[in-house]
Amino acid sequence: MDVLVLNAGSSSLKYQLIRTGTHEEVLVKGQVERIGEPGGEAHNHAEAVERALAGLSGIEAVGHRVVHGGVRFSGSVRITGEVERVIEECSALAPLHNPHNLAAYRASRRLLENLPHVAVFDTSFFHTLPARAYLYALPWEYYERDHIRRYGFHGTSHRYLAARAGALLGGAGKLITCHLGNGCSVCAVDGGRAVDVSLGFTPLEGLVMGSRSGDIDPGILFHLGRTRGLDLAALERLLNRESGLKGLSGRSNDMRDLEEAAVAGDARAELAIEVFCYRLVRYIGAFWAVLGGADGLVFSAGIGENRTGVRTRVCRGLECFGVRLDEEANRTTVRREGRISADGALPVWVIPTNEEVMIARDTAAVVRA
Ligand code: ADP
Protein backbone atom coordinates (compact mmCIF):
# COMPACT_ATOMS: atom_id res chain seq x y z
CA MET A 1 0.00 0.00 0.00
CA ASP A 2 1.36 3.45 -0.90
CA VAL A 3 0.90 5.60 2.20
CA LEU A 4 1.46 9.34 2.42
CA VAL A 5 2.87 10.17 5.87
CA LEU A 6 2.34 13.73 7.08
CA ASN A 7 4.18 15.23 10.05
CA ALA A 8 3.17 18.84 10.62
CA GLY A 9 5.00 21.11 13.06
CA SER A 10 4.34 24.76 13.80
CA SER A 11 6.35 25.99 10.82
CA SER A 12 7.17 22.92 8.77
CA LEU A 13 5.47 20.02 7.05
CA LYS A 14 7.48 16.86 6.54
CA TYR A 15 6.07 14.25 4.18
CA GLN A 16 7.00 10.86 2.80
CA LEU A 17 5.31 8.56 0.38
CA ILE A 18 6.09 5.06 1.61
CA ARG A 19 5.30 1.76 -0.06
CA THR A 20 4.55 -0.71 2.73
CA GLY A 21 5.21 -4.41 2.48
CA THR A 22 7.72 -6.86 3.92
CA HIS A 23 10.31 -4.15 3.24
CA GLU A 24 9.18 -0.54 3.23
CA GLU A 25 10.33 1.62 0.37
CA VAL A 26 10.44 5.42 0.52
CA LEU A 27 9.16 6.62 -2.87
CA VAL A 28 9.22 10.36 -2.19
CA LYS A 29 10.46 12.42 0.73
CA GLY A 30 10.17 16.16 1.22
CA GLN A 31 9.62 19.08 3.50
CA VAL A 32 7.84 22.43 3.23
CA GLU A 33 9.60 24.90 5.47
CA ARG A 34 9.04 28.21 7.20
CA ILE A 35 5.26 28.02 6.91
CA GLY A 36 3.64 31.35 7.70
CA GLU A 37 6.96 33.18 7.88
CA PRO A 38 7.93 36.05 5.60
CA GLY A 39 9.57 34.58 2.51
CA GLY A 40 8.49 31.08 3.62
CA GLU A 41 7.39 28.31 1.26
CA ALA A 42 3.69 28.49 2.21
CA HIS A 43 1.34 30.90 3.97
CA ASN A 44 -0.38 28.23 6.02
CA HIS A 45 -0.67 24.48 6.48
CA ALA A 46 -3.31 24.14 3.75
CA GLU A 47 -0.95 25.67 1.23
CA ALA A 48 1.89 23.51 2.51
CA VAL A 49 -0.17 20.34 2.00
CA GLU A 50 -1.11 21.48 -1.51
CA ARG A 51 2.56 21.98 -2.27
CA ALA A 52 3.48 18.57 -0.93
CA LEU A 53 0.75 16.87 -2.96
CA ALA A 54 1.65 18.64 -6.19
CA GLY A 55 4.28 16.11 -7.24
CA LEU A 56 2.64 12.98 -5.83
CA SER A 57 0.43 10.31 -7.35
CA GLY A 58 -0.80 6.84 -6.46
CA ILE A 59 -1.54 7.61 -2.79
CA GLU A 60 -3.80 4.94 -1.27
CA ALA A 61 -4.00 6.15 2.33
CA VAL A 62 -2.76 9.01 4.51
CA GLY A 63 -1.07 8.59 7.90
CA HIS A 64 -0.94 11.58 10.21
CA ARG A 65 1.40 12.10 13.10
CA VAL A 66 -0.66 13.45 15.98
CA VAL A 67 1.24 14.42 19.11
CA HIS A 68 -1.42 14.10 21.79
CA GLY A 69 -4.11 11.43 21.97
CA GLY A 70 -4.97 12.04 25.63
CA VAL A 71 -6.40 9.07 27.53
CA ARG A 72 -8.64 8.03 24.67
CA PHE A 73 -6.36 6.47 22.08
CA SER A 74 -4.31 3.41 22.96
CA GLY A 75 -3.43 2.79 19.32
CA SER A 76 -3.65 4.22 15.83
CA VAL A 77 -7.15 4.89 14.50
CA ARG A 78 -8.95 5.82 11.34
CA ILE A 79 -9.96 9.49 11.57
CA THR A 80 -13.71 10.01 11.76
CA GLY A 81 -15.62 13.12 12.79
CA GLU A 82 -15.65 11.83 16.37
CA VAL A 83 -11.88 11.13 16.35
CA GLU A 84 -11.26 14.60 14.93
CA ARG A 85 -13.30 16.11 17.78
CA VAL A 86 -11.27 14.26 20.43
CA ILE A 87 -7.99 15.33 18.80
CA GLU A 88 -9.27 18.89 18.97
CA GLU A 89 -10.10 18.44 22.67
CA CYS A 90 -6.55 17.19 23.24
CA SER A 91 -5.25 20.49 21.84
CA ALA A 92 -5.68 21.90 25.34
CA LEU A 93 -3.02 19.41 26.48
CA ALA A 94 -0.68 20.06 23.51
CA PRO A 95 -1.37 23.60 22.30
CA LEU A 96 1.95 23.80 20.43
CA HIS A 97 1.37 20.61 18.44
CA ASN A 98 -2.15 19.26 17.96
CA PRO A 99 -3.54 22.37 16.20
CA HIS A 100 -0.87 22.03 13.48
CA ASN A 101 -1.46 18.28 13.14
CA LEU A 102 -5.18 19.01 12.76
CA ALA A 103 -4.64 21.80 10.24
CA ALA A 104 -2.61 19.46 8.03
CA TYR A 105 -5.24 16.72 8.41
CA ARG A 106 -8.10 19.03 7.43
CA ALA A 107 -6.25 20.35 4.40
CA SER A 108 -5.32 16.89 3.18
CA ARG A 109 -8.85 15.59 3.80
CA ARG A 110 -10.21 18.30 1.49
CA LEU A 111 -7.75 17.36 -1.21
CA LEU A 112 -7.85 13.59 -0.71
CA GLU A 113 -11.44 13.16 0.36
CA ASN A 114 -11.95 9.60 -0.79
CA LEU A 115 -8.88 8.10 0.89
CA PRO A 116 -8.71 6.65 4.38
CA HIS A 117 -6.91 8.90 6.89
CA VAL A 118 -5.29 7.42 9.99
CA ALA A 119 -3.99 9.15 13.14
CA VAL A 120 -0.84 7.79 14.80
CA PHE A 121 -0.30 9.29 18.26
CA ASP A 122 2.97 10.07 20.05
CA THR A 123 1.26 9.20 23.33
CA SER A 124 -0.55 5.92 22.59
CA PHE A 125 2.46 3.65 23.23
CA PHE A 126 2.33 4.73 26.88
CA HIS A 127 -1.19 3.50 27.57
CA THR A 128 0.37 0.39 29.07
CA LEU A 129 2.11 2.36 31.84
CA PRO A 130 0.92 1.21 35.26
CA ALA A 131 -0.77 3.78 37.48
CA ARG A 132 2.26 3.90 39.77
CA ALA A 133 4.29 5.22 36.83
CA TYR A 134 1.79 7.69 35.37
CA LEU A 135 0.40 9.26 38.55
CA TYR A 136 1.86 12.41 40.08
CA ALA A 137 1.50 12.78 43.84
CA LEU A 138 -1.00 15.62 43.61
CA PRO A 139 -4.47 15.65 45.20
CA TRP A 140 -6.53 12.98 43.45
CA GLU A 141 -9.00 15.41 41.90
CA TYR A 142 -6.23 16.89 39.75
CA TYR A 143 -5.88 13.53 38.06
CA GLU A 144 -9.58 12.86 37.86
CA ARG A 145 -10.88 16.27 36.91
CA ASP A 146 -7.91 17.96 35.23
CA HIS A 147 -6.38 14.82 33.66
CA ILE A 148 -2.97 15.63 35.12
CA ARG A 149 -0.87 12.51 34.60
CA ARG A 150 2.15 11.29 32.71
CA TYR A 151 1.27 10.90 29.03
CA GLY A 152 4.77 10.51 27.60
CA PHE A 153 5.82 11.48 24.06
CA HIS A 154 8.14 10.14 21.31
CA GLY A 155 6.04 6.97 21.53
CA THR A 156 6.18 6.17 17.83
CA SER A 157 9.96 6.34 17.96
CA HIS A 158 10.28 4.18 21.09
CA ARG A 159 7.85 1.66 19.63
CA TYR A 160 9.92 1.43 16.45
CA LEU A 161 13.17 1.08 18.43
CA ALA A 162 11.76 -1.58 20.75
CA ALA A 163 10.43 -3.59 17.80
CA ARG A 164 13.75 -3.37 15.97
CA ALA A 165 15.80 -4.20 19.09
CA GLY A 166 13.45 -7.11 19.80
CA ALA A 167 14.20 -8.44 16.33
CA LEU A 168 17.96 -8.07 16.91
CA LEU A 169 17.65 -9.73 20.31
CA GLY A 170 15.59 -12.59 18.89
CA GLY A 171 12.60 -11.92 21.15
CA ALA A 172 10.89 -9.04 22.93
CA GLY A 173 12.82 -8.77 26.19
CA LYS A 174 13.45 -5.98 28.67
CA LEU A 175 14.77 -2.96 26.81
CA ILE A 176 15.78 0.61 27.56
CA THR A 177 15.47 2.86 24.53
CA CYS A 178 17.05 6.34 24.43
CA HIS A 179 15.70 8.88 21.93
CA LEU A 180 18.26 11.70 22.03
CA GLY A 181 17.46 14.45 19.56
CA ASN A 182 16.59 18.05 20.29
CA GLY A 183 13.93 16.57 22.51
CA CYS A 184 15.22 13.68 24.58
CA SER A 185 13.52 10.79 26.32
CA VAL A 186 14.24 7.36 27.69
CA CYS A 187 11.72 4.55 27.82
CA ALA A 188 11.53 1.20 29.67
CA VAL A 189 9.93 -1.53 27.55
CA ASP A 190 9.05 -5.01 28.82
CA GLY A 191 7.87 -7.60 26.31
CA GLY A 192 7.03 -4.92 23.76
CA ARG A 193 4.98 -2.86 26.24
CA ALA A 194 6.11 0.49 27.63
CA VAL A 195 6.28 0.45 31.43
CA ASP A 196 7.82 3.88 32.09
CA VAL A 197 9.08 6.93 30.21
CA SER A 198 10.91 10.11 31.18
CA LEU A 199 8.63 12.61 29.41
CA GLY A 200 5.59 13.50 31.46
CA PHE A 201 2.43 15.58 31.33
CA THR A 202 4.28 17.75 28.80
CA PRO A 203 7.49 17.12 26.83
CA LEU A 204 9.41 19.06 29.48
CA GLU A 205 10.11 16.43 32.12
CA GLY A 206 13.06 14.12 32.40
CA LEU A 207 16.34 14.34 30.52
CA VAL A 208 18.34 17.47 29.74
CA MET A 209 17.38 18.49 26.18
CA GLY A 210 18.60 20.98 23.56
CA SER A 211 16.85 23.96 25.13
CA ARG A 212 14.47 22.29 27.63
CA SER A 213 15.46 21.85 31.26
CA GLY A 214 14.07 18.39 31.91
CA ASP A 215 13.61 17.72 35.64
CA ILE A 216 13.96 20.63 38.00
CA ASP A 217 12.67 21.19 41.52
CA PRO A 218 9.29 22.90 40.99
CA GLY A 219 10.15 25.02 44.03
CA ILE A 220 12.60 26.89 41.77
CA LEU A 221 9.64 28.32 39.85
CA PHE A 222 8.02 29.74 42.98
CA HIS A 223 11.34 31.19 44.08
CA LEU A 224 11.93 32.87 40.71
CA GLY A 225 8.37 34.17 40.66
CA ARG A 226 8.97 35.81 44.02
CA THR A 227 12.53 37.05 43.58
CA ARG A 228 12.64 37.94 39.87
CA GLY A 229 8.95 38.60 39.31
CA LEU A 230 8.83 36.16 36.40
CA ASP A 231 5.27 35.43 35.30
CA LEU A 232 4.00 32.13 33.93
CA ALA A 233 4.77 32.98 30.30
CA ALA A 234 8.33 33.96 31.20
CA LEU A 235 8.83 30.76 33.23
CA GLU A 236 7.44 28.63 30.44
CA ARG A 237 9.81 30.26 27.99
CA LEU A 238 12.74 29.89 30.38
CA LEU A 239 12.23 26.15 30.80
CA ASN A 240 11.34 25.37 27.18
CA ARG A 241 13.59 27.64 25.18
CA GLU A 242 16.42 29.00 27.30
CA SER A 243 17.46 25.99 29.35
CA GLY A 244 18.96 22.57 28.68
CA LEU A 245 22.26 22.36 26.81
CA LYS A 246 21.72 25.86 25.50
CA GLY A 247 21.14 27.42 28.90
CA LEU A 248 23.91 25.58 30.70
CA SER A 249 26.54 26.23 28.05
CA GLY A 250 25.39 29.75 27.16
CA ARG A 251 26.48 28.76 23.69
CA SER A 252 24.30 26.37 21.71
CA ASN A 253 21.55 23.74 21.88
CA ASP A 254 23.52 21.61 19.45
CA MET A 255 25.69 18.82 20.86
CA ARG A 256 28.10 19.13 17.94
CA ASP A 257 28.94 22.74 18.87
CA LEU A 258 29.34 21.84 22.52
CA GLU A 259 31.70 18.94 21.90
CA GLU A 260 33.79 21.16 19.65
CA ALA A 261 33.84 23.94 22.25
CA ALA A 262 34.65 21.49 25.07
CA VAL A 263 37.64 20.14 23.16
CA ALA A 264 38.79 23.73 22.66
CA GLY A 265 38.69 24.24 26.43
CA ASP A 266 35.26 25.75 27.10
CA ALA A 267 34.54 24.60 30.67
CA ARG A 268 30.81 25.33 30.58
CA ALA A 269 30.30 23.42 27.36
CA GLU A 270 32.08 20.49 29.02
CA LEU A 271 29.87 20.78 32.09
CA ALA A 272 26.70 20.92 29.98
CA ILE A 273 27.67 17.63 28.30
CA GLU A 274 28.48 16.13 31.69
CA VAL A 275 25.11 17.11 33.17
CA PHE A 276 23.37 15.74 30.05
CA CYS A 277 25.13 12.37 30.32
CA TYR A 278 24.78 12.15 34.11
CA ARG A 279 21.02 12.74 33.96
CA LEU A 280 20.71 10.01 31.34
CA VAL A 281 22.73 7.53 33.44
CA ARG A 282 20.48 8.35 36.40
CA TYR A 283 17.32 7.59 34.41
CA ILE A 284 18.70 4.45 32.81
CA GLY A 285 19.73 3.21 36.25
CA ALA A 286 16.25 3.87 37.60
CA PHE A 287 14.61 2.10 34.66
CA TRP A 288 16.98 -0.83 35.06
CA ALA A 289 15.54 -1.29 38.53
CA VAL A 290 11.98 -0.71 37.29
CA LEU A 291 12.43 -3.50 34.73
CA GLY A 292 14.22 -5.78 37.18
CA GLY A 293 17.18 -5.99 34.79
CA ALA A 294 17.60 -5.22 31.11
CA ASP A 295 18.46 -7.34 28.08
CA GLY A 296 19.53 -4.47 25.86
CA LEU A 297 20.07 -0.73 25.53
CA VAL A 298 19.34 1.37 22.43
CA PHE A 299 20.70 4.76 21.36
CA SER A 300 18.82 6.73 18.71
CA ALA A 301 17.99 10.13 17.14
CA GLY A 302 20.48 12.91 16.30
CA ILE A 303 22.71 12.60 19.36
CA GLY A 304 22.20 8.87 19.90
CA GLU A 305 22.99 8.00 16.28
CA ASN A 306 25.91 10.37 15.80
CA ARG A 307 27.64 11.42 19.00
CA THR A 308 30.01 8.60 19.81
CA GLY A 309 31.51 10.57 22.74
CA VAL A 310 28.15 10.86 24.48
CA ARG A 311 27.59 7.13 24.08
CA THR A 312 31.03 6.43 25.59
CA ARG A 313 30.39 8.65 28.61
CA VAL A 314 26.94 7.25 29.27
CA CYS A 315 28.06 3.64 28.93
CA ARG A 316 31.00 4.24 31.31
CA GLY A 317 28.44 5.26 33.88
CA LEU A 318 26.64 1.96 33.39
CA GLU A 319 29.57 -0.43 33.88
CA CYS A 320 28.05 -1.71 37.13
CA PHE A 321 25.20 -3.18 35.00
CA GLY A 322 27.58 -5.10 32.78
CA VAL A 323 27.63 -2.51 29.99
CA ARG A 324 30.92 -2.38 28.09
CA LEU A 325 31.45 -0.80 24.69
CA ASP A 326 33.57 -2.03 21.85
CA GLU A 327 35.33 1.28 21.25
CA GLU A 328 36.03 0.54 17.61
CA ALA A 329 32.42 -0.47 16.90
CA ASN A 330 31.22 2.64 18.72
CA ARG A 331 33.52 4.90 16.73
CA THR A 332 32.43 3.49 13.37
CA THR A 333 28.70 3.09 14.01
CA VAL A 334 27.40 6.49 12.98
CA ARG A 335 23.98 7.14 11.42
CA ARG A 336 23.52 3.43 10.82
CA GLU A 337 22.34 0.39 12.73
CA GLY A 338 24.87 -1.67 14.63
CA ARG A 339 25.87 -3.30 17.85
CA ILE A 340 28.46 -1.25 19.76
CA SER A 341 28.94 -3.36 22.89
CA ALA A 342 31.90 -5.66 23.54
CA ASP A 343 31.55 -9.40 22.97
CA GLY A 344 29.91 -11.08 25.92
CA ALA A 345 28.77 -7.76 27.42
CA LEU A 346 25.16 -6.57 27.60
CA PRO A 347 23.96 -5.72 24.05
CA VAL A 348 24.00 -2.01 23.21
CA TRP A 349 22.74 -1.00 19.78
CA VAL A 350 22.58 2.12 17.70
CA ILE A 351 19.29 2.07 15.78
CA PRO A 352 18.35 5.00 13.52
CA THR A 353 14.77 5.79 14.45
CA ASN A 354 12.09 5.84 11.79
CA GLU A 355 8.77 7.26 12.90
CA GLU A 356 7.56 7.62 9.31
CA VAL A 357 7.86 3.91 8.59
CA MET A 358 5.99 3.16 11.80
CA ILE A 359 3.21 5.56 10.78
CA ALA A 360 3.01 3.99 7.32
CA ARG A 361 2.85 0.47 8.80
CA ASP A 362 0.13 1.45 11.26
CA THR A 363 -1.85 3.20 8.56
CA ALA A 364 -1.78 0.16 6.28
CA ALA A 365 -2.73 -2.12 9.19
CA VAL A 366 -5.65 0.08 10.31
CA VAL A 367 -6.96 0.41 6.75
CA ARG A 368 -6.79 -3.36 6.18
CA ALA A 369 -8.36 -4.25 9.54
P1 ADP B 1 15.07 16.68 16.34
O1 ADP B 1 14.66 16.22 17.70
O2 ADP B 1 14.81 18.14 16.12
O3 ADP B 1 14.62 15.78 15.22
P2 ADP B 1 17.73 15.57 15.90
O4 ADP B 1 17.27 14.18 16.09
O5 ADP B 1 18.26 15.97 14.56
O6 ADP B 1 16.65 16.62 16.40
O7 ADP B 1 18.88 15.84 16.99
C1 ADP B 1 19.53 17.05 17.16
C2 ADP B 1 20.81 16.82 17.95
O8 ADP B 1 21.51 15.75 17.33
C3 ADP B 1 21.77 17.99 17.99
O9 ADP B 1 22.29 18.10 19.32
C4 ADP B 1 22.89 17.62 17.05
O10 ADP B 1 24.14 18.00 17.56
C5 ADP B 1 22.83 16.14 16.96
N1 ADP B 1 23.01 15.72 15.55
C6 ADP B 1 22.03 15.65 14.62
N2 ADP B 1 22.53 15.25 13.43
C7 ADP B 1 23.85 15.08 13.60
C8 ADP B 1 24.92 14.69 12.74
N3 ADP B 1 24.73 14.38 11.46
N4 ADP B 1 26.15 14.64 13.25
C9 ADP B 1 26.34 14.94 14.53
N5 ADP B 1 25.39 15.32 15.40
C10 ADP B 1 24.15 15.39 14.95
Boltz pocket constraint, residues with backbone or C-beta under 6 A from the ligand:
constraints:
  - pocket:
      binder: B
      contacts: [[A, 180], [A, 181], [A, 182], [A, 183], [A, 210], [A, 253], [A, 254], [A, 255], [A, 256], [A, 257], [A, 301], [A, 302], [A, 303], [A, 304], [A, 306], [A, 307]]
      max_distance: 6.0
